[in-house]
């Protein structure tokens, strides 16, 4: 079983920094408007889902030897009105610019990417478990 880990550090009340084992940094904040410099946690979830789906889609299209001139995903999540404000649905719009890919093969590849190969999508299923450990330093 493969493990991944990050360390999240508070920069201020509404700003955090996440660093993975190889030192890659992602900023996270909950500021609004002009003060916002990073994505919020729920936006990062959409980004992770779209990024995972994109990588799998592009790799499968390349395996079919299809040329990709441009590719993008717009992800939108509808959230529950209460607390916690979890996603009740997520919609992804895939756009491929390719001179030689057919709509049918693109649709099949996207379906496989999202429903079978994307680890982020699979992690959103209700079977995931959570555990916590509390440490207090003085």
Helices and strands as residue ranges (DSSP letters): E 6-12, E 15-20, E 25-29, G 33-35, H 41-63, E 70-79, E 87-97, H 103-112, I 113-117, H 119-123
